Amino acid sequence: MESILIKNANIFTPQGNRALKGEEMAHILNIKGGAVLCVDGVISYVGSEDSLPQLPADCKVVDAGGRALVPGFIDSHTHLVFGGYRPDEFEWRLNGDTYMSIMERGGGIQSTVNATRTEDAESLKCKAQCFLNRMTEMGVTTVEAKSGYGLDRDTELKMLDVIDTLSRDNADRIGVVSTFLGAHAVPSEFKGRTSEYVDFIINEMIPLVQDKAEFFDIFTEKNVFEIEDSRRMMQAAKNAGFKLKLHADEIVTLGGSELAAEMGAVSADHLLHISDEGGRALADKGVVAALLPLTAFALKEPFAPARKLIDAGAAVALATDLNPGSCFSGSIPLTIALACIYMRMSIQETLSALTLNAAAAIDRADSLGSIEVGKRADMVILEFEGINSLPYYVGMNCVREVFKNGKSIF
């Protein structure tokens, strides 16, 4: 039996086994002079040092020195497996090209598809492993990883196999959750034949990948996969046992959020152009609104209306959207700064959004996302005594030590 005690900690944590909605997101438990006892990777005690139970024999003790102790961060939306890079497109955007215009001239997702199809699995894995290592340094203890840069049978399977290998190789350092995003774009060989590609996803890919991914995701967008095609794929995926996610209302207001609510998705992501009706639908149906401020920042787009969504009673999560095109960044510190400074989220709401609500966005709120008895011992000691250091140390990493399943990993 392995045990560890973290003592002399200033504990900050949301509480519960579900996403926090609306004003609940600001409710953060704070225990000064706190202690957390972990046995075999699970939290067995949280509270004052004065009330500690008898410690197990050979219990390792870590003195937090009065610093803040928070749940491990969860990045619930990434595209961390891909071939090639796209710095030229970043420069095009600086010169005024739009995301959709770049796609129309052969760039965008199709550019990465071409590179990913030709890159071998070992190379894809090594590159993604570097990203995972950086994430760990920033306090991320669980990450979601999508396919979607293959858009054909063999490359999508290759990507999912790489994600599975990363999950197994990193089991003691960072949890990796797999999402099939075959409906990321219509590949060039299906240009002008979107309905045929939808048939390919439903009839060929879903049966092949239903045991290789937990979630099914779609880029629901005008001139990509619109509402009826998205609904048809989501229903087929749901029937096959997938949990559902959706890229929704990112470029234009299309009704993706309403569709996510209708279909019982776990999360609807991006939401830069969500309608008021869509926000209410997410709140009513308990769909997590996963917001990706780094992408809006990189695209010079208005940020998603976090304040309006929270005030409407929705559960908001935050994620990075690490990808080679619209957001080549996995920075948790910058995500926090943008959420607090530009999206009008309080520090407490931001912490909930990156921990418990992010856990709910990958259907893990029963085991991750808060420092509570019975949950996995995934925690982060910060360099400072309070969580106000997270946005205050603007865009800079203030993580001192990271614990995964009760073991120090950074």
C-alpha positions as CSV (number, residue, x, y, z in Angstrom):
1,M,0.0,0.0,0.0
2,E,1.5,3.3,-1.1
3,S,0.5,6.5,0.8
4,I,1.4,10.1,0.7
5,L,0.4,13.0,3.0
6,I,0.5,16.6,1.7
7,K,0.5,18.9,4.7
8,N,0.7,22.6,5.5
9,A,-1.3,23.4,2.3
10,N,-3.7,26.2,1.5
11,I,-6.3,24.0,-0.3
12,F,-8.6,25.4,-2.9
13,T,-11.1,23.1,-4.6
14,P,-14.6,23.0,-6.2
15,Q,-16.7,20.2,-4.8
16,G,-19.1,17.6,-6.3
17,N,-19.4,14.8,-8.8
18,R,-21.0,16.9,-11.6
19,A,-20.4,20.1,-13.5
20,L,-21.1,23.3,-11.5
21,K,-23.6,25.5,-13.2
22,G,-24.0,29.3,-13.0
23,E,-23.2,30.8,-9.7
24,E,-22.1,27.4,-8.3
25,M,-18.9,27.9,-10.2
26,A,-17.7,30.5,-7.8
27,H,-18.1,28.3,-4.8
28,I,-14.6,27.2,-3.9
29,L,-13.7,25.4,-0.6
30,N,-10.7,26.9,1.0
31,I,-8.9,25.1,3.9
32,K,-5.9,26.9,5.3
33,G,-3.4,24.7,7.1
34,G,-4.9,21.8,5.2
35,A,-3.8,18.3,4.6
36,V,-4.6,15.6,2.0
37,L,-3.9,11.9,2.6
38,C,-3.8,9.7,-0.4
39,V,-3.7,5.9,-0.3
40,D,-3.0,3.8,-3.5
41,G,-3.7,6.8,-5.7
42,V,-7.1,7.8,-4.1
43,I,-7.8,10.6,-1.7
44,S,-8.7,9.2,1.8
45,Y,-8.7,12.4,3.9
46,V,-9.1,16.2,3.2
47,G,-9.2,18.6,6.0
48,S,-7.3,20.3,8.8
49,E,-4.0,19.0,9.9
50,D,-5.3,19.0,13.4
51,S,-7.8,16.3,12.6
52,L,-5.6,13.9,10.6
53,P,-6.3,10.2,11.2
54,Q,-3.4,7.9,12.0
55,L,-1.0,7.8,9.1
56,P,-0.2,4.5,7.4
57,A,3.2,3.0,7.9
58,D,5.9,4.4,5.6
59,C,3.7,7.2,4.5
60,K,5.6,9.8,2.5
61,V,5.1,13.4,3.7
62,V,5.3,16.4,1.5
63,D,5.3,19.9,3.1
64,A,3.5,22.4,0.9
65,G,5.0,25.3,2.8
66,G,1.7,27.1,3.0
67,R,1.3,27.2,-0.7
68,A,-1.9,26.8,-2.7
69,L,-2.9,23.2,-3.5
70,V,-5.5,22.8,-6.3
71,P,-6.9,19.9,-8.3
72,G,-4.9,18.9,-11.4
73,F,-5.9,20.8,-14.5
74,I,-7.8,19.0,-17.2
75,D,-7.5,20.0,-20.8
76,S,-10.8,18.7,-22.3
77,H,-10.2,19.7,-26.0
78,T,-7.0,19.2,-27.9
79,H,-5.8,18.0,-31.3
80,L,-2.3,17.0,-30.1
81,V,-1.7,14.3,-32.7
82,F,-0.9,15.7,-36.1
83,G,1.6,15.8,-38.9
84,G,3.5,18.8,-40.1
85,Y,3.1,22.4,-39.0
86,R,1.4,25.5,-40.5
87,P,3.3,28.7,-39.5
88,D,2.8,30.1,-43.0
89,E,-1.0,30.2,-42.4
90,F,-0.4,32.1,-39.2
91,E,1.4,34.8,-41.2
92,W,-1.5,34.8,-43.7
93,R,-3.9,35.5,-40.9
94,L,-1.7,38.4,-39.7
95,N,-2.0,39.8,-43.2
96,G,-5.8,39.6,-43.1
97,D,-6.8,36.2,-44.4
98,T,-9.7,34.5,-42.6
99,Y,-9.8,31.0,-41.2
100,M,-12.5,30.0,-43.8
101,S,-10.7,31.7,-46.7
102,I,-7.5,29.8,-45.9
103,M,-9.5,26.5,-45.9
104,E,-10.9,27.5,-49.3
105,R,-7.5,28.0,-50.9
106,G,-6.3,24.5,-49.8
107,G,-4.9,25.4,-46.4
108,G,-6.3,24.8,-43.0
109,I,-7.3,21.3,-41.9
110,Q,-6.7,19.8,-45.4
111,S,-3.0,20.9,-45.2
112,T,-2.5,19.0,-41.9
113,V,-4.5,16.0,-43.3
114,N,-2.0,15.8,-46.2
115,A,1.0,15.8,-43.7
116,T,-0.6,13.4,-41.3
117,R,-1.4,10.9,-44.0
118,T,2.3,10.6,-44.9
119,E,3.8,10.8,-41.4
120,D,4.4,7.4,-39.7
121,A,2.9,6.5,-36.3
122,E,6.2,6.7,-34.4
123,S,6.8,10.2,-35.5
124,L,3.3,11.3,-34.6
125,K,3.7,9.7,-31.2
126,C,7.0,11.3,-30.4
127,K,5.7,14.8,-31.3
128,A,2.6,14.3,-29.3
129,Q,4.6,13.1,-26.3
130,C,6.5,16.3,-26.3
131,F,3.2,18.2,-26.0
132,L,2.1,15.9,-23.1
133,N,5.4,16.6,-21.3
134,R,4.9,20.3,-21.6
135,M,1.3,20.0,-20.4
136,T,2.4,18.1,-17.3
137,E,4.8,21.0,-16.4
138,M,1.8,23.3,-16.5
139,G,-0.2,21.1,-14.1
140,V,-2.4,19.2,-16.6
141,T,-3.1,15.7,-15.2
142,T,-5.7,14.6,-17.8
143,V,-6.1,15.5,-21.5
144,E,-8.5,14.8,-24.3
145,A,-7.0,13.9,-27.7
146,K,-8.9,13.9,-31.0
147,S,-8.3,12.2,-34.3
148,G,-9.5,14.1,-37.3
149,Y,-6.4,14.8,-39.4
150,G,-6.8,11.6,-41.4
151,L,-10.3,11.8,-42.9
152,D,-9.7,8.4,-44.4
153,R,-9.9,4.9,-43.0
154,D,-6.2,4.1,-42.5
155,T,-5.0,7.5,-41.1
156,E,-7.9,7.8,-38.7
157,L,-7.1,4.4,-37.4
158,K,-3.4,5.3,-37.2
159,M,-4.2,8.4,-35.2
160,L,-6.5,6.5,-32.8
161,D,-3.8,3.8,-32.3
162,V,-1.2,6.6,-31.5
163,I,-3.6,8.1,-28.9
164,D,-4.1,4.6,-27.4
165,T,-0.3,4.1,-27.2
166,L,0.1,7.5,-25.6
167,S,-2.6,6.7,-23.1
168,R,-0.9,3.4,-22.1
169,D,2.6,4.9,-22.1
170,N,1.6,7.8,-19.9
171,A,-0.8,6.0,-17.5
172,D,1.3,7.1,-14.5
173,R,1.9,10.7,-15.6
174,I,-1.2,12.0,-17.5
175,G,-4.5,10.5,-18.4
176,V,-5.3,10.6,-22.1
177,V,-9.0,10.4,-23.3
178,S,-9.7,9.5,-26.9
179,T,-12.1,11.2,-29.3
180,F,-12.9,10.2,-32.9
181,L,-13.2,13.4,-35.0
182,G,-13.5,11.9,-38.5
183,A,-16.1,14.6,-39.3
184,H,-13.5,17.3,-38.9
185,A,-13.7,18.4,-42.5
186,V,-14.8,17.1,-45.9
187,P,-11.5,15.8,-47.5
188,S,-10.5,16.9,-50.9
189,E,-11.3,13.5,-52.5
190,F,-15.0,14.1,-51.4
191,K,-15.2,17.7,-52.4
192,G,-18.7,18.6,-53.4
193,R,-20.0,15.2,-52.1
194,T,-20.5,16.0,-48.4
195,S,-23.5,13.6,-48.1
196,E,-21.3,10.7,-49.4
197,Y,-18.6,11.5,-46.9
198,V,-21.3,11.5,-44.1
199,D,-22.4,8.1,-45.4
200,F,-18.7,6.9,-45.2
201,I,-18.4,8.1,-41.6
202,I,-21.7,6.4,-40.6
203,N,-21.4,3.1,-42.5
204,E,-17.7,2.5,-42.5
205,M,-15.9,4.4,-39.8
206,I,-18.2,4.2,-36.9
207,P,-18.3,0.4,-36.8
208,L,-14.4,0.4,-37.1
209,V,-13.7,2.9,-34.3
210,Q,-16.4,2.3,-31.8
211,D,-14.0,0.3,-29.6
212,K,-11.1,2.7,-30.2
213,A,-12.5,6.0,-29.0
214,E,-14.8,7.0,-26.1
215,F,-16.2,10.2,-27.7
216,F,-17.5,11.2,-31.2
217,D,-17.1,14.8,-32.3
218,I,-18.1,16.8,-35.4
219,F,-17.0,20.2,-36.7
220,T,-20.5,21.5,-37.2
221,E,-20.1,24.7,-39.2
222,K,-21.6,26.4,-42.3
223,N,-20.2,24.9,-45.5
224,V,-18.6,22.1,-43.5
225,F,-21.1,19.8,-41.7
226,E,-24.4,21.6,-41.2
227,I,-27.2,20.7,-38.8
228,E,-28.9,17.9,-40.6
229,D,-25.7,16.1,-41.6
230,S,-24.4,16.6,-38.0
231,R,-27.7,15.3,-36.5
232,R,-27.5,12.2,-38.7
233,M,-23.9,11.4,-37.7
234,M,-24.6,12.1,-34.0
235,Q,-27.5,9.7,-34.0
236,A,-25.5,6.9,-35.6
237,A,-22.7,7.5,-33.1
238,K,-25.0,7.6,-30.2
239,N,-26.6,4.3,-31.3
240,A,-23.1,2.8,-31.5
241,G,-22.4,3.7,-27.9
242,F,-20.3,6.8,-28.3
243,K,-20.5,9.8,-26.0
244,L,-21.0,13.0,-28.0
245,K,-19.1,16.2,-28.3
246,L,-19.6,19.0,-30.9
247,H,-17.5,21.9,-32.3
248,A,-20.4,24.4,-32.3
249,D,-21.1,27.9,-33.3
250,E,-17.5,28.8,-33.8
251,I,-17.5,30.8,-37.1
252,V,-21.2,31.7,-37.4
253,T,-24.3,31.2,-35.4
254,L,-25.6,28.0,-36.9
255,G,-27.5,26.2,-34.1
256,G,-24.9,23.7,-33.1
257,S,-25.4,24.5,-29.4
258,E,-29.1,23.7,-29.8
259,L,-28.2,20.5,-31.6
260,A,-25.8,19.5,-28.8
261,A,-28.5,20.0,-26.3
262,E,-31.1,18.1,-28.4
263,M,-28.7,15.1,-28.8
264,G,-27.6,15.0,-25.2
265,A,-23.9,15.8,-25.9
266,V,-21.5,15.8,-23.0
267,S,-20.0,19.1,-24.2
268,A,-20.4,21.8,-26.9
269,D,-17.1,23.5,-27.6
270,H,-15.9,26.9,-29.0
271,L,-19.3,28.8,-28.9
272,L,-17.8,32.1,-30.1
273,H,-21.1,32.9,-31.8
274,I,-23.6,31.0,-29.6
275,S,-27.1,32.4,-29.6
276,D,-29.0,33.2,-26.4
277,E,-31.3,30.3,-27.2
278,G,-28.3,28.0,-27.6
279,G,-27.0,29.1,-24.2
280,R,-30.3,28.5,-22.5
281,A,-30.5,25.0,-24.2
282,L,-27.1,24.0,-22.9
283,A,-28.0,25.2,-19.4
284,D,-31.3,23.4,-19.4
285,K,-29.9,20.1,-20.7
286,G,-26.7,20.1,-18.6
287,V,-24.4,20.2,-21.6
288,V,-21.0,21.6,-20.6
289,A,-20.0,24.7,-22.5
290,A,-16.3,24.2,-23.2
291,L,-14.7,27.6,-24.1
292,L,-11.4,27.9,-25.9
293,P,-10.0,31.4,-25.4
294,L,-6.6,30.7,-27.0
295,T,-8.3,30.0,-30.3
296,A,-10.2,33.3,-30.3
297,F,-7.0,35.1,-29.3
298,A,-5.0,33.5,-32.1
299,L,-7.7,34.2,-34.7
300,K,-8.3,37.7,-33.4
301,E,-12.0,36.9,-32.9
302,P,-14.4,38.0,-30.1
303,F,-14.1,35.7,-27.1
304,A,-17.0,33.3,-26.3
305,P,-19.5,35.0,-24.0
306,A,-18.5,33.3,-20.8
307,R,-20.1,35.8,-18.5
308,K,-23.4,35.6,-20.3
309,L,-23.3,31.8,-20.2
310,I,-22.5,31.6,-16.5
311,D,-25.2,34.1,-15.6
312,A,-27.7,32.1,-17.7
313,G,-26.9,29.1,-15.5
314,A,-24.7,27.1,-17.8
315,A,-21.7,25.0,-16.8
316,V,-18.6,26.5,-18.4
317,A,-15.3,24.6,-18.9
318,L,-12.0,25.9,-20.3
319,A,-9.6,24.1,-22.6
320,T,-6.7,25.0,-24.9
321,D,-7.6,23.6,-28.3
322,L,-4.0,22.8,-29.0
323,N,-3.7,22.3,-32.8
324,P,-1.3,23.1,-35.6
325,G,-3.5,25.7,-37.3
326,S,-6.0,28.0,-35.5
327,C,-4.3,27.6,-32.1
328,F,-0.7,26.3,-31.9
329,S,-0.7,26.7,-28.1
330,G,-1.4,24.5,-25.1
331,S,-0.7,27.2,-22.6
332,I,-2.8,26.8,-19.4
333,P,-1.3,30.0,-17.9
334,L,-2.4,32.1,-20.9
335,T,-5.8,30.4,-21.0
336,I,-6.3,31.4,-17.3
337,A,-5.2,35.0,-18.0
338,L,-7.6,35.4,-21.0
339,A,-10.5,34.0,-19.1
340,C,-10.1,36.3,-16.2
341,I,-9.0,39.5,-18.0
342,Y,-11.1,39.4,-21.2
343,M,-13.9,36.9,-20.6
344,R,-14.9,38.4,-17.2
345,M,-14.6,35.1,-15.3
346,S,-13.7,35.3,-11.7
347,I,-10.6,33.5,-10.5
348,Q,-12.9,31.0,-8.7
349,E,-15.0,30.3,-11.8
350,T,-11.8,29.9,-13.8
351,L,-10.5,27.3,-11.4
352,S,-13.8,25.4,-11.5
353,A,-13.8,25.6,-15.3
354,L,-10.3,24.0,-15.6
355,T,-10.9,21.3,-13.0
356,L,-14.3,19.9,-12.1
357,N,-16.2,21.3,-15.1
358,A,-13.4,20.2,-17.4
359,A,-13.7,16.7,-15.8
360,A,-17.4,16.8,-16.6
361,A,-16.6,17.7,-20.2
362,I,-14.9,14.3,-20.5
363,D,-17.4,12.5,-18.3
364,R,-14.9,12.1,-15.4
365,A,-16.5,14.4,-12.7
366,D,-17.1,11.3,-10.5
367,S,-13.4,10.6,-10.2
368,L,-11.5,13.7,-11.1
369,G,-11.6,17.5,-10.9
370,S,-11.7,18.2,-7.2
371,I,-9.8,17.4,-4.0
372,E,-12.3,15.2,-2.2
373,V,-12.4,11.8,-0.5
374,G,-12.8,9.0,-3.0
375,K,-11.4,10.9,-6.0
376,R,-8.1,10.2,-7.8
377,A,-5.2,12.0,-6.1
378,D,-4.4,14.4,-9.0
379,M,-3.2,17.7,-7.5
380,V,-1.0,20.7,-8.1
381,I,1.0,22.7,-5.6
382,L,1.4,26.3,-6.9
383,E,4.4,28.6,-6.2
384,F,2.2,31.0,-4.3
385,E,-0.2,30.8,-1.3
386,G,-3.3,31.8,-3.2
387,I,-5.1,31.1,-6.4
388,N,-5.1,34.8,-7.3
389,S,-1.5,34.1,-8.4
390,L,-2.9,32.2,-11.4
391,P,-4.0,35.2,-13.5
392,Y,-1.8,37.7,-11.7
393,Y,1.4,35.9,-12.9
394,V,0.2,36.8,-16.4
395,G,0.8,34.0,-18.9
396,M,3.6,32.5,-16.7
397,N,3.7,29.1,-15.2
398,C,3.4,29.1,-11.4
399,V,3.2,25.3,-10.9
400,R,5.7,24.0,-8.3
401,E,4.8,20.3,-8.1
402,V,2.3,18.0,-9.8
403,F,0.8,14.8,-8.4
404,K,-0.9,12.1,-10.5
405,N,-2.6,9.3,-8.7
406,G,-0.8,10.4,-5.5
407,K,2.7,10.3,-7.0
408,S,4.9,13.3,-7.7
409,I,5.5,13.5,-11.4
410,F,6.9,17.0,-11.8
